[in-house]
Amino acid sequence: MSESHVLTGAELLLECLMRAGVRNIFGMPGSHSAAVYDALQHYTSHNATGESINHILCRNEQAGAFMADGYARTTGEVGVLITTAGPGATNASTGIAEAYSDGIPVLLISGQVDSPRVREERGAYHEMDLQSFFAPITKWNTLVRRIEELPAALSEAFLHLRTPRIRPVQISIPQDLWSARAHRQLLSQFALSGSSTDVARVGSPGAMQQALHMLRQAEAPIICVGGGVISASATSEIGDLAAKIHAPVITTTMGKGAIPESGPWSLGHARSLPAQEALQKADVMLAVGCRFTEVVTNRWQMHVPKRLIQVDIDPDQIGANYRVEVGIVGDAKRVIREILRETPPVDFSLWDKTLPDIQEARPAPRHWVISVMRELLPPETLVMSDTCEMGHTMETDFPVDFPRTFNYPANFISLGWGLPAAIGAQVGAPEWPVVCVCGDGGFLMTGQELATLSRYHLPVIIVLHNDNAYGAMKRIMRNHYESRFFEVDLNNPDFVQYAESFGVRACATNTEASFSAALRTAIRRREPALIEVKTHWEDWRERT
């Protein structure tokens, strides 16, 4: 074979990723993936077709997985992470589990020991059965044993990443295969096939007719929207349906922004007071692409009308948490389009008189930090919230008008997700403003990624509320353990000096005026920034 027709395993991987449309990769090199990085440097500059791959160096593989997750959530594209074998891959596991829990398309490519020694347990360093390890937290994974298997393995990986139910996948590639040589013709075995529309179903005719009959007979219908609507790009259809049948819309955390929360039919998050009031009056619910999780339903105490229509691409979700009268297995976009076609417009519903008053229901004024952010941040801002008291409050108190603009680790609820996810979001949408919301405890779990922020000069604004405590845990100890606080008060660094040591501009604030001024300045400068807001752990409203 002439050299022009030869590819190493590492080059074969990168060529396949390029053909899959991958233009950004997160990761950090290790001994079992060094050959990939040797090849990758030749792909970071434009090739003959003007294409290249951008690599973002993380400082810990857990953060790298969170970056790939944040990139995927905000762009709708596959987030790709490359790690070394053993501890590099296991470090990424929390981020992969988060993506699995929330249904995010992340591809983890892990190095592995030499192929003859895989699963031999003969003392190769970083040796581990990664396929068994990742099986519970991936939709599909595999070990590539021969270079000839690599294109087919990547083809199958992308098939799983593009077809519901979308979840992360993982591939292990032994280090000797990175340097193995193969004919360029192997590239012809890589093919992208499958998309959400390939398996999209409208639902059985009988179920559709039942659902249509229920909606026509409903006097006070309500629509509950989850992340499945955003994944299916069905947000405009939901808005059209709400207006056509005069039905208010509530959303889960993953569905936030599926309908403009400033619009006439939105009641915001399902835990909001307006949503809770409306649920008591509704006689039929159409739930689309939502799972009724423990957090969203307040441990399944949320009142759901007995007449429930549930639409989901995953049959296992139908009736999993609430009894349904009609279950429809199908693609959200196609199902809602069919309902729109077959449902006559409504001139009047019970909501027409009551909805304006319900929408005004508020338990208390918003915290001033949240109010200032909503006032000053452009509506297209991508907000990436870590697991924290402020972020949890923002689910109900921070209205957004566009999908994918408010993101939260909704069900695995991993501390430390916020900053790396914001980095991933900024990489995916460099022209959009990105804000990371976090608490002091979660921030320090991945705070080293300020180095990544600074290295690539990503203009992420970090709003860090510092109450010197694990605030959520302190609240639990107060409410359930007679205020016997133990190991929940924190000794924190000087966050301003900490950020500045990485080259990130920072300041501390403790009043509405000073925070407003700092945020205005950060927005104007468009550079990495950290704004510390000193708060008290009891500042945040009790969780509902």
KOLTILUM-71570 format. One line per field, with one value per residue (C-alpha): residue number from 1; residue in three letters; x, y, z. Coordinates in pm, whole numbers. Layout:
BEGIN
num NUM_...
residu ala_...
xx X_...
yy Y_...
zz Z_...
***
This chain:
BEGIN
num 1_2_3_4_5_6_7_8_9_10_11_12_13_14_15_16_17_18_19_20_21_22_23_24_25_26_27_28_29_30_31_32_33_34_35_36_37_38_39_40_41_42_43_44_45_46_47_48_49_50_51_52_53_54_55_56_57_58_59_60_61_62_63_64_65_66_67_68_69_70_71_72_73_74_75_76_77_78_79_80_81_82_83_84_85_86_87_88_89_90_91_92_93_94_95_96_97_98_99_100_101_102_103_104_105_106_107_108_109_110_111_112_113_114_115_116_117_118_119_120_121_122_123_124_125_126_127_128_129_130_131_132_133_134_135_136_137_138_139_140_141_142_143_144_145_146_147_148_149_150_151_152_153_154_155_156_157_158_159_160_161_162_163_164_165_166_167_168_169_170_171_172_173_174_175_176_177_178_179_180_181_182_183_184_185_186_187_188_189_190_191_192_193_194_195_196_197_198_199_200_201_202_203_204_205_206_207_208_209_210_211_212_213_214_215_216_217_218_219_220_221_222_223_224_225_226_227_228_229_230_231_232_233_234_235_236_237_238_239_240_241_242_243_244_245_246_247_248_249_250_251_252_253_254_255_256_257_258_259_260_261_262_263_264_265_266_267_268_269_270_271_272_273_274_275_276_277_278_279_280_281_282_283_284_285_286_287_288_289_290_291_292_293_294_295_296_297_298_299_300_301_302_303_304_305_306_307_308_309_310_311_312_313_314_315_316_317_318_319_320_321_322_323_324_325_326_327_328_329_330_331_332_333_334_335_336_337_338_339_340_341_342_343_344_345_346_347_348_349_350_351_352_353_354_355_356_357_358_359_360_361_362_363_364_365_366_367_368_369_370_371_372_373_374_375_376_377_378_379_380_381_382_383_384_385_386_387_388_389_390_391_392_393_394_395_396_397_398_399_400_401_402_403_404_405_406_407_408_409_410_411_412_413_414_415_416_417_418_419_420_421_422_423_424_425_426_427_428_429_430_431_432_433_434_435_436_437_438_439_440_441_442_443_444_445_446_447_448_449_450_451_452_453_454_455_456_457_458_459_460_461_462_463_464_465_466_467_468_469_470_471_472_473_474_475_476_477_478_479_480_481_482_483_484_485_486_487_488_489_490_491_492_493_494_495_496_497_498_499_500_501_502_503_504_505_506_507_508_509_510_511_512_513_514_515_516_517_518_519_520_521_522_523_524_525_526_527_528_529_530_531_532_533_534_535_536_537_538_539_540_541_542_543_544
residu met_ser_glu_ser_his_val_leu_thr_gly_ala_glu_leu_leu_leu_glu_cys_leu_met_arg_ala_gly_val_arg_asn_ile_phe_gly_met_pro_gly_ser_his_ser_ala_ala_val_tyr_asp_ala_leu_gln_his_tyr_thr_ser_his_asn_ala_thr_gly_glu_ser_ile_asn_his_ile_leu_cys_arg_asn_glu_gln_ala_gly_ala_phe_met_ala_asp_gly_tyr_ala_arg_thr_thr_gly_glu_val_gly_val_leu_ile_thr_thr_ala_gly_pro_gly_ala_thr_asn_ala_ser_thr_gly_ile_ala_glu_ala_tyr_ser_asp_gly_ile_pro_val_leu_leu_ile_ser_gly_gln_val_asp_ser_pro_arg_val_arg_glu_glu_arg_gly_ala_tyr_his_glu_met_asp_leu_gln_ser_phe_phe_ala_pro_ile_thr_lys_trp_asn_thr_leu_val_arg_arg_ile_glu_glu_leu_pro_ala_ala_leu_ser_glu_ala_phe_leu_his_leu_arg_thr_pro_arg_ile_arg_pro_val_gln_ile_ser_ile_pro_gln_asp_leu_trp_ser_ala_arg_ala_his_arg_gln_leu_leu_ser_gln_phe_ala_leu_ser_gly_ser_ser_thr_asp_val_ala_arg_val_gly_ser_pro_gly_ala_met_gln_gln_ala_leu_his_met_leu_arg_gln_ala_glu_ala_pro_ile_ile_cys_val_gly_gly_gly_val_ile_ser_ala_ser_ala_thr_ser_glu_ile_gly_asp_leu_ala_ala_lys_ile_his_ala_pro_val_ile_thr_thr_thr_met_gly_lys_gly_ala_ile_pro_glu_ser_gly_pro_trp_ser_leu_gly_his_ala_arg_ser_leu_pro_ala_gln_glu_ala_leu_gln_lys_ala_asp_val_met_leu_ala_val_gly_cys_arg_phe_thr_glu_val_val_thr_asn_arg_trp_gln_met_his_val_pro_lys_arg_leu_ile_gln_val_asp_ile_asp_pro_asp_gln_ile_gly_ala_asn_tyr_arg_val_glu_val_gly_ile_val_gly_asp_ala_lys_arg_val_ile_arg_glu_ile_leu_arg_glu_thr_pro_pro_val_asp_phe_ser_leu_trp_asp_lys_thr_leu_pro_asp_ile_gln_glu_ala_arg_pro_ala_pro_arg_his_trp_val_ile_ser_val_met_arg_glu_leu_leu_pro_pro_glu_thr_leu_val_met_ser_asp_thr_cys_glu_met_gly_his_thr_met_glu_thr_asp_phe_pro_val_asp_phe_pro_arg_thr_phe_asn_tyr_pro_ala_asn_phe_ile_ser_leu_gly_trp_gly_leu_pro_ala_ala_ile_gly_ala_gln_val_gly_ala_pro_glu_trp_pro_val_val_cys_val_cys_gly_asp_gly_gly_phe_leu_met_thr_gly_gln_glu_leu_ala_thr_leu_ser_arg_tyr_his_leu_pro_val_ile_ile_val_leu_his_asn_asp_asn_ala_tyr_gly_ala_met_lys_arg_ile_met_arg_asn_his_tyr_glu_ser_arg_phe_phe_glu_val_asp_leu_asn_asn_pro_asp_phe_val_gln_tyr_ala_glu_ser_phe_gly_val_arg_ala_cys_ala_thr_asn_thr_glu_ala_ser_phe_ser_ala_ala_leu_arg_thr_ala_ile_arg_arg_arg_glu_pro_ala_leu_ile_glu_val_lys_thr_his_trp_glu_asp_trp_arg_glu_arg_thr
xx 0_127_151_-126_-366_-271_-429_-333_-610_-602_-638_-916_-1105_-1068_-1166_-1483_-1565_-1515_-1755_-2006_-1996_-1796_-1606_-1542_-1384_-1329_-1063_-718_-431_-310_-63_-331_-462_-139_-138_-478_-339_-37_-278_-525_-282_-293_-673_-692_-596_-809_-767_-814_-1192_-1163_-1270_-1100_-1157_-1138_-1002_-1079_-844_-1018_-832_-1029_-1222_-1534_-1541_-1472_-1785_-1984_-1846_-1956_-2297_-2336_-2230_-2489_-2773_-2738_-2659_-2856_-2541_-2335_-2083_-1755_-1505_-1173_-1003_-724_-790_-870_-890_-930_-1243_-1379_-1328_-1570_-1834_-2026_-2067_-2173_-2427_-2565_-2605_-2769_-3018_-3123_-3107_-2814_-2616_-2255_-1993_-1712_-1405_-1169_-823_-755_-457_-304_-560_-394_-404_-761_-944_-638_-569_-194_-92_-116_-149_-486_-630_-1006_-1316_-1466_-1754_-1895_-1826_-2014_-2296_-2545_-2489_-2475_-2729_-2464_-2092_-1830_-1464_-1287_-1042_-922_-867_-1096_-1385_-1350_-1562_-1851_-1831_-1845_-2134_-2331_-2238_-2382_-2690_-2762_-2684_-2927_-3223_-3452_-3425_-3117_-2851_-2470_-2256_-1899_-1626_-1297_-1004_-681_-370_-195_-479_-413_-84_-203_-215_-508_-610_-806_-1079_-1190_-1351_-1619_-1747_-1839_-2190_-2431_-2773_-3078_-3232_-3522_-3754_-3658_-3830_-4091_-4440_-4769_-4915_-5179_-5498_-5712_-5506_-5498_-5876_-5924_-5689_-5862_-6201_-6076_-5933_-6252_-6460_-6227_-6348_-6015_-5731_-5370_-5047_-4734_-4416_-4087_-3748_-3876_-4054_-3729_-3537_-3804_-3801_-4172_-4182_-4369_-4630_-4688_-4743_-4986_-5180_-5204_-5352_-5584_-5747_-5701_-5484_-5223_-4878_-4656_-4304_-4057_-3701_-3585_-3877_-3821_-3836_-4031_-4299_-4223_-4281_-4377_-4651_-5025_-5051_-4750_-4773_-4401_-4243_-4465_-4366_-4460_-4759_-4954_-4900_-5009_-5325_-5411_-5354_-5630_-5876_-5769_-5986_-5759_-5379_-5181_-4827_-4569_-4211_-4202_-4132_-4298_-3975_-3944_-3796_-4042_-4346_-4220_-4191_-4494_-4724_-4808_-5177_-5227_-5579_-5714_-5781_-5421_-5291_-4919_-4708_-4353_-4111_-4014_-4293_-4142_-4228_-4600_-4776_-4450_-4536_-4900_-5184_-5277_-5611_-5447_-5083_-4933_-4590_-4455_-4244_-4365_-4355_-4555_-4809_-4875_-4899_-5162_-5357_-5339_-5476_-5764_-5866_-6104_-6019_-6180_-6355_-6379_-6261_-6287_-5931_-6027_-6169_-5940_-5597_-5490_-5544_-5369_-5067_-5026_-4997_-4658_-4549_-4308_-4100_-3806_-3468_-3292_-3005_-3250_-3443_-3127_-3013_-3347_-3353_-3000_-2928_-3030_-3315_-3091_-2844_-2757_-2787_-2610_-2703_-2514_-2700_-2756_-3028_-3028_-3045_-3328_-3520_-3456_-3649_-3967_-3852_-3638_-3863_-3714_-3864_-3645_-3562_-3218_-3155_-3194_-3013_-2983_-2862_-3223_-3234_-2889_-2827_-2446_-2267_-1997_-2182_-2236_-1896_-1784_-2130_-2110_-1772_-1926_-2218_-1987_-1779_-2098_-2242_-1946_-2160_-2416_-2379_-2333_-2382_-2291_-2495_-2342_-2302_-1977_-1985_-2051_-1814_-1514_-1582_-1480_-1337_-1007_-1179_-1120_-793_-989_-1198_-885_-688_-947_-1062_-1424_-1648_-1851_-1988_-1992_-2244_-2136_-2359_-2146_-2329_-2031_-2243_-2393_-2716_-2953_-2813_-2831_-3197_-3263_-3093_-3298_-3629_-3585_-3311_-3397_-3119_-2846_-2604_-2297_-2033_-2239_-2056_-1766_-1427_-1392_-1104_-1109_-1300_-1191_-823_-883_-1034_-773_-495_-623_-636_-1013_-1143_-1345_-1525_-1736_-2078_-2337_-2603_-2843_-2678_-2324_-2428_-2618_-2316_-2082_-2310_-2351_-1973_-1920_-2180_-2015_-1659_-1730_-1446_-1421_-1559_-1659_-1903_-1924_-2254_-2241_-2569_-2711_-2826_-3176_-3217_-3373_-3739_-3841_-3852_-4194
yy 0_347_587_804_512_423_544_467_364_711_875_635_737_1107_1069_886_1156_1423_1239_1226_1605_1622_1949_1976_1717_1745_1547_1519_1298_990_717_494_773_960_836_997_1331_1288_1248_1511_1799_1749_1782_2104_2309_2327_2042_2053_2080_2362_2143_2091_1953_2180_2017_2152_2038_1969_1936_1637_1381_1421_1786_1680_1464_1755_1975_1725_1711_2090_2110_1848_2000_2343_2248_1926_1770_1478_1574_1379_1305_1119_973_736_390_295_599_841_660_605_972_1046_807_1062_1285_988_887_1241_1228_886_1007_1310_1149_1346_1223_1191_968_855_713_548_411_57_-170_-358_-580_-915_-819_-694_-877_-1093_-940_-987_-657_-413_-68_105_-242_-264_-419_-91_-258_-406_-83_139_-102_40_403_378_284_78_16_-201_-300_-276_-567_-518_-200_-337_-325_45_202_-37_25_401_363_174_425_712_507_475_842_950_721_729_672_887_821_814_540_431_269_123_113_-67_146_-83_-22_352_289_-5_67_8_91_411_204_106_450_328_101_402_522_748_588_640_950_1022_1034_682_534_807_678_863_606_340_465_351_538_850_848_806_1096_1318_1238_1323_1655_1750_1674_1849_2164_2253_2071_2123_2029_1909_1933_1756_1740_1500_1789_1983_1675_1618_1985_2002_2332_2529_2252_2263_2638_2602_2330_2530_2825_2608_2424_2703_2486_2624_2464_2357_2225_1998_2115_1947_2104_2459_2704_2470_2739_3108_3163_3523_3398_3386_3008_2941_2861_2800_2511_2231_2316_2683_2814_2897_2543_2390_2599_2511_2140_2143_2274_2072_1780_1634_1638_1582_1494_1495_1374_1389_1118_1259_1222_1238_1588_1748_1597_1659_1287_1209_1431_1654_1647_1499_1476_1123_1162_1148_1114_1037_1059_926_769_516_267_199_553_522_487_436_689_790_577_676_660_671_598_688_559_789_1086_1404_1614_1369_1301_1669_1744_1472_1611_1959_1830_1641_1884_2170_2511_2603_2937_2926_2718_2753_2887_3201_3359_3208_3186_3552_3542_3206_3334_3617_3379_3413_3273_3561_3817_3677_3689_4003_3806_3623_3941_4126_3840_3818_4194_4225_3902_3891_3646_3416_3371_3008_2959_2650_2595_2373_2185_2466_2650_2944_2719_2514_2835_2959_2664_2838_3200_3261_3268_3187_3212_2975_2604_2497_2835_2709_2386_2196_1844_1745_1392_1257_1603_1603_1868_2042_2020_2393_2539_2259_2247_2623_2576_2313_2543_2832_2610_2503_2855_3097_3393_3355_3480_3199_3221_2959_2968_2777_2754_2754_2381_2262_2514_2376_2027_2140_2486_2383_2426_2798_2697_2578_2894_3107_2891_2939_3284_3173_3463_3264_3467_3273_3385_3212_3243_3186_3096_2908_2596_2302_2498_2225_1977_2235_2292_1917_1893_2186_2051_1681_1647_1924_2153_1911_2053_1842_1879_2121_2446_2515_2679_2843_3011_3373_3310_3639_3561_3201_3307_3576_3320_3154_3485_3523_3868_3848_4058_4008_4165_4158_4409_4434_4752_4615_4288_4472_4690_4389_4192_4485_4518_4146_4142_4440_4307_3961_3788_3518_3656_3542_3738_3617_3698_3661_3518_3329_2971_3065_3332_3086_2996_2655_2393_2280
zz 0_-81_209_64_98_456_777_1135_1373_1528_1185_1093_1409_1336_970_1077_1332_1066_837_1121_1142_1466_1486_1860_2090_2464_2645_2795_2681_2863_2784_2630_2409_2328_1968_1912_2024_1800_1508_1630_1598_1220_1223_1422_1115_803_557_180_222_474_768_1102_1450_1751_2068_2416_2690_3022_3351_3477_3277_3490_3386_3028_3031_3173_2892_2627_2799_2805_2441_2342_2548_2395_2034_1993_1846_1978_2247_2212_2488_2456_2765_2844_2985_3346_3575_3285_3174_3525_3607_3323_3458_3668_3364_3151_3416_3417_3039_3067_3326_3121_2776_2631_2325_2446_2284_2515_2339_2586_2539_2659_2726_2432_2263_2352_2722_2746_3028_3092_3437_3401_3555_3266_3416_3373_3308_3362_3207_3089_2906_3224_3412_3166_3080_3338_3232_2853_2591_2410_2438_2276_2271_1935_1903_1545_1345_1077_1327_1403_1123_1186_1562_1511_1266_1526_1796_1593_1508_1881_1939_1667_1737_2041_2322_2302_2564_2575_2422_2494_2283_2413_2171_2274_2246_1996_1749_1747_1566_1356_984_751_397_350_186_536_555_317_596_806_734_915_926_1135_1285_1512_1213_1106_1412_1455_1505_1513_1751_1702_1533_1824_2082_1866_1827_2203_2271_2017_2170_2521_2408_2223_2532_2777_2945_3104_2925_3029_2850_3031_2823_2888_2724_2462_2293_2260_2139_1874_1767_1839_2027_1761_1734_2111_2096_1808_1988_2311_2122_1916_2210_2469_2696_2934_2926_3215_3168_3341_3402_3079_2891_3015_2726_2499_2498_2566_2937_2863_2631_2700_2750_2970_3340_3371_3553_3684_4043_4013_4206_3887_3761_4089_4096_3738_3795_4057_3796_3489_3376_3104_3075_2758_2870_2592_2626_3005_3262_3576_3771_4148_4150_3908_4082_4438_4507_4292_4499_4200_4124_3778_3628_3626_3255_3138_2782_2779_2462_2462_2216_2485_2562_2906_3014_2942_3276_3464_3738_3684_3554_3200_3028_2685_2606_2269_2172_1906_1807_1977_1661_1452_1725_1794_1424_1391_1687_1532_1204_1362_1639_1562_1709_2039_2074_2452_2746_3122_3117_2928_3244_3508_3344_3380_3756_3788_3595_3844_4141_4307_4646_4714_4527_4332_4498_4380_4224_3998_3917_3815_3594_3419_3368_3230_3045_2678_2615_2408_2697_2767_3143_3274_3637_3874_4144_4392_4582_4340_4035_4180_4252_3899_3757_3869_3906_3596_3288_2948_2602_2402_2426_2545_2714_3072_3153_3480_3566_3611_3743_3832_3982_3982_4185_3985_3653_3601_3506_3271_3110_3052_2884_2657_2578_2491_2262_2085_2059_2059_1951_2232_2590_2842_3218_3477_3797_4089_4463_4654_4729_4376_4219_4406_4268_3919_3982_3825_3489_3527_3363_3058_3058_3062_2816_2541_2657_2665_2776_3028_3319_3648_3907_4227_4533_4840_5159_5308_5332_5153_5165_5047_5299_5576_5494_5511_5851_5978_5852_5928_6190_6439_6313_6413_6159_6091_5818_5613_5692_5457_5483_5145_4966_4860_4537_4380_4430_4326_3992_3934_3984_3666_3480_3517_3611_3935_4195_4508_4565_4842_4733_4444_4318_4325_4162_3889_3814_3806_3575_3336_3318_3258_2979_2812_2831_2680_2860_3130_3455_3803_4018_4376_4548_4922_5050_5346_5311_5432_5162_4920_4931_5064_4793_4677
***
